[in-house]
């Protein structure tokens, strides 16, 4: 009996594998003094991919075994309402600055992809797949598919945006001397959705709360503005 078939008979194994991989990656991250490229999410993903390759296990088998963890994403997202509620006064205080940051950040996130993709000579379908990269995965994939992108490619772009933001955000904050927790958290959630929000909670509860707020509203704003941005871009591009 092959290793992959044996593991398929014990699907709960993959729950343990996922948990252990993250714990090991997190321990490595702390021992390396939070070196950005050793982000726990990135390292644990690479570890699991390596194990799947080594055991010749398909992603379908892995996902079936680790599905209970996937099902916890819903309750975890709803639980973000708790820190949001505790920071309600700050949200009212920074309402207009956050609205402006949300609008500018969402538009810049889309337009930057259009510009970079065009400069690199990517085909239109590929560019469309990358444009909603800063949204959470379900929204990004739906938007890409609706506008002619490749949803599977979008999923990869979303993961890269999330892990990249989580890995590089804190060093960038130190470099740019950004110390305001509201600004740190909101920027992470706006650019790097769920993975960025998880990283923001490691900074502070306030940063995590505002990251969750940005993640939620950016999905809505991107869905509303994407058709307009694409129409304006097409008009200017073919002008």
Secondary structure by P-SEA (a helix, b strand, c coil): ccaaaaaaaccaaaaaaaaaaaaaaaaaaaaacccccccaaaaaaaaaaaaaaaacccaaaaaaaaaaaaaaaaaaaaaaaaaaaaaaaaaaaaaaaaaaaaaaaaaaaaaaaaaaaaaacccaaaaaaaccccccaaaaaaaaaaacccaaaaaaaaaaaaaaaaacaaaaaaaaccccaaaaaaaaaacccaaaaaaaaaacaaaaaaaaaaaaaaaaaaaacaaaaaaaaaaaaac
